[in-house]
Structures are given as C-alpha cells and as structure tokens.
C-alpha cells in the first residue's frame, strides 16, 4: 500500500469559486443557446408530430347587437401576404410584336357534287400567313405556295376575327412561296423582317401559326435553331423527280399542319423564316423546317414586281440521268459506263440554243452536275439574264462543251 501525505492535500491549488454575477451571466447565455436550438428544431418536430400547436379561435356565434358585456377579444395570429408577379419575359415581348400580324389562309376550291353534277365552293384546307407590309392601300401577306395551291378563291382570317377576300399577286412553286394582298384598312399590325444570315445553332426560335385549323389560330410554340445546313427536295410536278433543293432552317419548335406559311421569329420579335414543312413520320417529333427570310426576301420582291420569279433558263426540258432505263444509256445515249450522273436533254424548247435532244449535261462552268435540281440551283443562284455558262456534255458518246448565253424564263 502506498503512502498518503496530508501535506500534499493542503499544498494543492483550490478550485475557483464563481460569484453570483458570473452564475447569472452563464444562465442567460445558456437560455439563449437553448432557445436558438429549439427554434431550429421546431419545424422538424412539428413535421414529425412530436409537437403540436393549437391556435386559439375567435368565437363567431356572438350577436353583433347583444347588449351583454362582450368577452375579451381573443387575438389569433393573422398572416397577410400580397404577391405581385409581372410575367414579361423576352418571349412574351417578342410574341406580342408579331402575333396580330399572323393570319389564317383559307383555300377555297370548286368541288363537283357526285349526284347533281353541280359545282360549289368549299374550304379545302387552311394555313397561315404573315402580314409584312402595307402599300398603296393594300396589306401584303407572304405564305406558302402549297397553302393556296389549286384555290379558286382565298380568304384571310384576321386576328380580330374578321374574314376578308385575298388576292394572289404571285407564286413560286420551287421555293414554296406566294404573296397575297388584302384591303389595307383591315391591317392592324405588320411584322418586321429580320435576317437569317447571322443565326446560330442553339439560339431560341418561336413559331406562330394556325395548327389544325383556325380554331387554334396564332398558336405559339418555342424551341431552338437545330441546324442551318439542311436542304429538302421539292417535287413540283409530283413526278417523283426532285425539281429543286430548298435550303431551310431546321427547328424543334412544333410546326404542325396549318402552321405552313406562319412566322418563325427570334427573341427580338423579328421574322427570321417562313414555316414550311415538317417530317411527319411515326415516332419522329421536333423536326420542322422554315424558309430563311434572307432567301425569301428576293423571291417576294420578284413576286410583287412580276408575279413570278425571273430566273436564267437553258431552254430545255431536263430529266435526271438516273431516271433513264439502263438499256437506253448505251443504246440511245451511247454513254461510257463510268457516266452515271447528269441531266438528259429530253426536249429543246428554244430554237437558238446549241443544245440538242439526248445531250447529257455533266458540268456547268466545270462544276459537276448530278441532277436537274442541282443544275437549276447553280443557274438560279450563280447566273443572271444575259450571262454565259460553259456546258460540258456528252453527245453521241463524246465529251464536248459549249458556251451558251442564258435568258430569263
């Protein structure tokens, strides 16, 4: 057993005693900390059901005219909150600038009654259009050619609900555009054309039109620019052979039947495209196309001035070489086996041209040509009335060339 020395006890330092004021200060600090903890935990305790709060209620059965002494008012907490929200986004501002200038286009055709053999005018379809100008007392509207194709009359449904007769000023089947006019006193709003040359993939785009008829007039859908490098084949005469390659803007903003001819706008409310078509195969969504406004503008100007688009012309009836039966390639055209692309001259409709029937055009200005759509695109975008073009062709199996002066069709 070890030694235990009493002197060691007396020599140890004594514990410090706290005064009354120190104890009071510590009590206050502890209360504050405890209160903060309780306030922090209170929502969790209420949610879990461990703590409930019963609010006092105010009696409602005391008559207002009672002469008996009124009980002391029981005050219950009343929370009043006023919320003011101003929904004015860039999208709302953009749509408000264009919405009233988007109109409905009604295609009216004559139909023959099977029993009476009489004809009557009926509505064959509806589309959309955009009022883009007011000139000489007339409102001018751009729409798609296919919206008014085959119409004997056209009616325009305005934003105010009125329907007025429209007059077709000009059409261009290749670019699927048409221009109409209506009385100018009916025009309330005019859309402003922007530019499509500076568009970027991924920037927002808004489509406005009349999908599925006039009951859904001026429907607004929003998406983005999906691509700027798309070309769609256009078969004007429906012979299964593309007549033109139409450059289009691809967007995922919903474009449905009836939207054709409507406006594709940017976030500043300017028109950047004319909605034209969509891919409608089963299981495919969000792939719509619009004609770039920079491409549409010169077409619109020609339609206003001439009623059609004036384009340089070779004076021939073309047909794609790949459409020719294989036994004619050598027996009739006498082509070398390696020649598989080009344009066959089926008929010469201008006497002065140096081209002949059964010539096979393979290049223009030394640029290879695969089909008639590519040939037209080169001529229409690179050449003008009176320009010369070098045509490389096979004639009786021999490669030759000729310089031809173009003229407007």
matplotlib code that plots the C-alpha trace (Angstrom):
import matplotlib.pyplot as plt

x = [0.0, 1.4, 2.0, -0.7, 0.7, -1.7, 0.6, 0.1, -3.6, -3.1, -0.5, -2.8, -4.4, -8.0, -10.9, -12.0, -15.4, -17.8, -19.6, -23.4, -23.0, -20.9, -23.6, -26.3, -24.4, -23.9, -27.6, -28.5, -26.1, -27.4, -31.0, -30.2, -28.4, -31.2, -33.8, -31.9, -31.7, -35.4, -36.4, -34.1, -35.6, -39.2, -40.1, -38.8, -40.6, -43.9, -43.5, -42.7, -45.8, -43.8, -45.0, -48.4, -49.5, -53.2, -54.1, -56.9, -60.1, -62.4, -66.0, -68.3, -71.7, -71.9, -74.6, -73.4, -76.3, -76.0, -76.1, -74.4, -70.8, -68.6, -65.9, -62.4, -61.1, -59.1, -56.3, -55.1, -52.2, -53.3, -50.8, -51.5, -49.3, -49.7, -47.9, -47.4, -45.8, -45.1, -44.7, -43.0, -40.2, -38.4, -40.6, -43.8, -42.4, -41.4, -44.7, -46.7, -44.9, -45.8, -48.9, -51.5, -49.7, -50.1, -53.2, -55.2, -55.3, -58.4, -58.1, -61.4, -61.8, -64.7, -66.0, -68.4, -71.4, -71.5, -75.3, -76.3, -73.1, -73.2, -70.2, -69.9, -67.1, -65.9, -63.0, -60.3, -57.7, -56.2, -52.8, -51.0, -49.6, -47.7, -48.6, -45.3, -46.1, -48.8, -48.5, -50.9, -53.9, -53.2, -51.9, -49.3, -49.1, -46.5, -47.4, -46.5, -47.5, -48.8, -51.2, -53.1, -52.3, -55.5, -57.5, -60.2, -60.6, -58.6, -59.9, -57.8, -58.8, -57.5, -56.6, -59.8, -61.9, -62.8, -62.5, -61.7, -61.1, -57.4, -56.0, -53.0, -50.3, -47.7, -46.5, -43.2, -43.6, -39.9, -39.4, -42.9, -43.7, -46.7, -47.7, -51.3, -53.0, -56.0, -57.6, -55.3, -57.9, -58.1, -54.4, -53.8, -50.2, -47.2, -44.4, -40.8, -38.4, -35.1, -32.1, -31.3, -27.6, -26.4, -28.4, -26.6, -27.4, -28.9, -30.4, -34.1, -36.8, -40.5, -43.1, -46.5, -49.3, -52.7, -52.1, -55.0, -57.2, -58.4, -59.7, -56.1, -55.2, -52.0, -50.7, -47.2, -44.5, -40.9, -37.7, -34.2, -32.5, -31.5, -29.5, -28.7, -27.4, -30.4, -31.7, -35.1, -36.0, -39.0, -41.1, -43.3, -45.0, -45.2, -43.4, -41.2, -38.2, -37.0, -37.1, -35.3, -33.3, -34.7, -32.4, -34.2, -33.7, -34.3, -36.0, -37.6, -40.3, -43.5, -44.7, -47.9, -50.3, -51.8, -48.6, -47.4, -46.8, -46.6, -43.7, -40.6, -39.2, -36.3, -36.2, -36.4, -39.7, -38.3, -39.3, -36.3, -38.1, -41.4, -42.6, -42.9, -42.9, -42.1, -41.1, -44.3, -43.2, -44.4, -42.2, -40.4, -41.0, -39.4, -38.1, -39.6, -38.3, -38.6, -37.5, -34.8, -36.0, -32.9, -33.7, -37.4, -36.9, -35.7, -38.4, -41.1, -39.7, -39.9, -43.5, -44.5, -43.0, -43.5, -46.0, -43.3, -39.6, -37.4, -34.6, -32.0, -33.0, -31.2, -34.3, -34.6, -36.8, -34.4, -34.6, -32.2, -29.9, -30.6, -34.2, -33.4, -33.8, -30.4, -30.7, -31.0, -27.8, -25.6, -28.1, -29.7, -27.3, -24.2, -22.7, -19.4, -20.0, -18.4, -21.0, -23.8, -24.8, -26.0, -29.0, -30.5, -32.0, -35.4, -36.6, -35.3, -37.9, -35.7, -34.5, -31.3, -29.7, -26.8, -28.1, -29.7, -32.1, -30.3, -27.3, -26.2, -25.1, -22.5, -21.0, -21.6, -18.6, -16.5, -18.6, -20.1, -23.9, -25.6, -29.2, -31.7, -32.3, -28.5, -28.4, -31.3, -29.7, -26.4, -28.1, -30.6, -28.1, -25.0, -26.3, -28.5, -30.1, -27.6, -24.8, -22.8, -22.3, -19.9, -21.9, -19.9, -21.9, -21.8, -23.2, -23.2, -20.8, -18.2, -17.4, -17.6, -18.5, -20.5, -20.8, -24.5, -26.0, -28.7, -32.0, -34.8, -37.6]
y = [0.0, 3.4, 6.4, 9.1, 12.5, 15.1, 18.0, 17.2, 17.9, 21.4, 22.3, 21.6, 24.6, 25.1, 25.2, 28.7, 29.7, 31.8, 34.8, 35.4, 37.7, 35.1, 32.5, 34.9, 35.6, 31.8, 31.2, 33.9, 32.6, 29.0, 30.2, 32.0, 28.9, 26.7, 28.9, 29.0, 25.2, 24.9, 27.3, 25.5, 22.1, 23.3, 22.7, 19.2, 18.4, 19.8, 17.8, 14.6, 15.1, 15.2, 18.7, 20.3, 23.9, 24.7, 28.2, 30.0, 30.6, 33.6, 32.8, 33.5, 33.0, 36.2, 38.5, 41.9, 43.8, 42.0, 44.3, 41.9, 42.6, 41.4, 38.9, 40.0, 39.7, 36.7, 37.6, 35.0, 35.4, 36.6, 36.3, 38.6, 38.3, 40.1, 38.7, 40.7, 38.9, 40.6, 38.0, 39.8, 37.7, 38.2, 35.5, 37.4, 40.7, 39.0, 37.3, 40.5, 42.3, 39.7, 37.8, 40.1, 40.1, 36.3, 35.4, 32.4, 31.5, 29.6, 27.6, 27.5, 25.2, 24.1, 20.6, 18.8, 17.1, 13.4, 13.2, 16.6, 17.2, 20.8, 22.6, 24.5, 26.3, 24.5, 25.0, 22.5, 23.5, 26.2, 27.5, 30.6, 33.8, 36.9, 40.5, 42.1, 45.4, 48.0, 49.7, 51.6, 50.9, 47.2, 44.8, 42.4, 38.8, 36.1, 32.4, 29.1, 28.2, 24.8, 26.6, 28.2, 25.6, 24.8, 27.5, 29.4, 31.8, 32.7, 34.1, 35.6, 35.3, 38.2, 38.5, 40.4, 37.5, 39.2, 37.2, 39.1, 38.1, 37.8, 38.3, 36.3, 38.5, 35.8, 32.3, 30.4, 26.6, 26.0, 27.9, 27.2, 30.9, 33.1, 36.7, 37.9, 41.2, 42.3, 45.7, 47.9, 49.2, 45.7, 45.7, 46.2, 45.0, 44.5, 42.0, 43.2, 41.0, 40.4, 38.5, 34.8, 35.2, 35.5, 32.8, 30.3, 26.7, 26.6, 30.1, 30.3, 30.3, 30.9, 29.6, 31.3, 29.9, 28.1, 24.4, 22.1, 24.9, 28.3, 27.0, 27.1, 30.4, 32.1, 29.2, 29.9, 27.2, 27.7, 25.8, 26.4, 26.5, 22.9, 23.3, 25.8, 23.4, 21.5, 21.0, 19.5, 18.1, 19.8, 17.8, 20.5, 18.4, 15.3, 13.0, 11.5, 13.6, 16.5, 19.8, 21.8, 21.6, 24.0, 25.4, 25.5, 26.3, 23.3, 23.9, 21.8, 24.4, 22.5, 23.0, 21.1, 21.0, 24.5, 26.2, 26.4, 30.0, 31.2, 33.1, 31.8, 34.7, 35.4, 36.8, 40.4, 39.7, 39.8, 37.3, 35.0, 32.4, 31.3, 28.0, 25.5, 21.8, 19.1, 15.4, 13.7, 10.0, 8.0, 8.3, 11.4, 14.7, 18.1, 18.2, 21.2, 23.5, 27.1, 29.1, 31.5, 35.1, 36.2, 33.6, 34.5, 38.3, 38.4, 35.9, 38.1, 41.2, 39.4, 38.1, 41.7, 43.1, 40.3, 37.9, 35.2, 34.7, 35.6, 33.0, 32.2, 29.4, 27.0, 26.4, 22.7, 20.1, 18.2, 14.7, 13.1, 10.6, 8.1, 8.1, 6.7, 2.9, 1.2, -0.2, 3.4, 4.5, 2.8, 2.0, 5.5, 7.9, 5.9, 6.9, 5.4, 3.1, 5.4, 8.2, 7.7, 11.2, 14.1, 15.7, 14.5, 17.0, 15.5, 18.4, 21.7, 24.5, 27.3, 27.2, 29.3, 27.1, 24.9, 22.0, 19.1, 16.3, 13.4, 15.6, 14.6, 17.6, 16.7, 20.0, 23.8, 26.0, 22.9, 22.2, 18.7, 18.4, 15.3, 16.1, 18.7, 20.1, 20.8, 22.3, 24.7, 25.7, 26.6, 28.6, 30.3, 31.3, 32.0, 33.4, 36.2, 37.2, 37.6, 35.7, 33.0, 29.5, 26.7, 23.5, 20.2, 17.4, 14.0, 13.9, 10.6, 9.2, 12.0, 14.6, 18.1, 21.6, 24.6, 28.2, 29.3, 32.7, 32.5, 34.3, 34.8, 32.3]
z = [0.0, -0.9, 1.4, 1.6, 2.8, 4.2, 3.4, -0.2, 0.2, 1.7, -0.9, -3.9, -5.6, -4.6, -7.1, -8.2, -6.9, -9.1, -7.8, -8.2, -11.2, -13.1, -12.5, -13.8, -17.0, -17.6, -17.1, -19.7, -22.3, -21.8, -22.2, -25.5, -26.9, -25.8, -27.5, -30.8, -30.8, -30.1, -32.9, -35.3, -34.4, -34.2, -37.9, -37.8, -34.5, -36.0, -39.2, -37.3, -35.0, -31.7, -31.1, -32.0, -31.7, -31.0, -32.1, -30.3, -32.2, -32.2, -31.4, -34.3, -32.6, -30.6, -31.9, -33.0, -31.3, -28.0, -25.0, -22.7, -22.0, -24.7, -23.8, -24.1, -27.7, -28.3, -30.7, -33.1, -35.4, -38.9, -41.7, -44.7, -47.8, -51.1, -54.1, -57.3, -60.2, -63.5, -66.2, -69.0, -70.5, -73.7, -75.3, -74.3, -75.7, -79.0, -79.5, -78.7, -81.6, -84.2, -83.0, -84.6, -88.0, -88.3, -90.2, -91.3, -95.0, -96.2, -99.5, -101.3, -104.3, -106.5, -106.0, -108.2, -106.5, -107.5, -107.7, -109.1, -111.1, -109.9, -108.5, -105.3, -103.5, -100.4, -98.0, -98.9, -96.2, -94.1, -93.5, -92.1, -93.5, -92.3, -93.0, -93.8, -95.4, -96.2, -99.6, -101.8, -99.6, -99.6, -96.9, -98.2, -97.0, -97.6, -97.2, -98.7, -102.3, -101.2, -98.8, -101.8, -104.5, -106.5, -104.9, -106.9, -104.0, -101.0, -97.7, -95.0, -91.3, -89.3, -85.6, -84.8, -86.2, -89.5, -92.8, -96.0, -99.5, -100.5, -104.0, -105.1, -106.6, -107.4, -106.6, -106.9, -106.6, -106.4, -103.2, -102.0, -101.6, -102.5, -102.0, -101.4, -100.8, -98.7, -98.2, -96.2, -93.8, -92.3, -91.3, -87.6, -87.3, -89.6, -88.9, -89.3, -91.3, -89.6, -91.0, -91.1, -92.1, -88.5, -86.9, -84.7, -83.9, -80.4, -80.2, -79.3, -82.0, -81.8, -84.3, -84.6, -86.8, -87.0, -86.5, -87.2, -88.5, -87.4, -84.0, -82.8, -84.5, -83.6, -81.6, -80.2, -79.8, -78.8, -79.4, -80.8, -84.1, -84.7, -87.9, -90.6, -93.2, -94.4, -98.0, -98.8, -102.2, -103.8, -106.4, -108.0, -110.7, -108.5, -111.0, -108.3, -109.6, -107.4, -109.2, -106.6, -103.4, -100.9, -98.3, -94.9, -91.3, -89.0, -85.7, -82.9, -82.3, -83.0, -86.6, -87.4, -90.3, -90.6, -89.4, -93.0, -94.1, -90.5, -88.9, -87.3, -85.1, -82.9, -79.4, -80.7, -82.4, -86.0, -88.6, -89.5, -91.5, -93.1, -91.6, -94.4, -93.6, -91.1, -91.0, -90.0, -89.9, -87.0, -84.0, -85.2, -83.3, -83.2, -86.8, -88.6, -91.3, -92.3, -95.4, -94.3, -94.6, -96.5, -99.2, -99.2, -99.5, -103.2, -104.1, -102.5, -104.4, -107.7, -107.0, -106.2, -109.3, -111.9, -110.4, -110.7, -110.2, -113.2, -113.5, -116.1, -118.5, -120.7, -122.9, -122.4, -120.7, -118.4, -116.9, -114.4, -115.9, -113.1, -114.2, -117.6, -118.2, -118.2, -121.7, -123.1, -121.5, -124.2, -126.9, -127.2, -125.4, -126.1, -122.8, -121.4, -118.5, -116.0, -116.6, -114.0, -113.1, -115.2, -116.9, -120.1, -122.6, -123.3, -125.4, -126.8, -126.3, -127.6, -131.2, -130.7, -128.1, -129.2, -127.1, -128.8, -127.8, -126.0, -124.9, -121.4, -119.3, -116.7, -115.7, -115.7, -115.7, -114.9, -111.8, -111.7, -112.0, -110.7, -111.4, -112.7, -109.2, -108.8, -112.3, -111.6, -108.3, -109.9, -112.7, -110.4, -107.7, -109.7, -113.0, -114.4, -117.6, -120.4, -118.6, -120.3, -119.0, -120.1, -120.5, -120.5, -122.1, -123.8, -127.3, -129.1, -126.5, -127.0, -124.3, -125.6, -124.3, -125.5, -124.2, -124.0, -123.4, -120.8, -120.8, -118.3, -118.4]

ax = plt.figure().add_subplot(projection="3d")
ax.plot(x, y, z, "-o")
ax.set_aspect("equal")
plt.show()
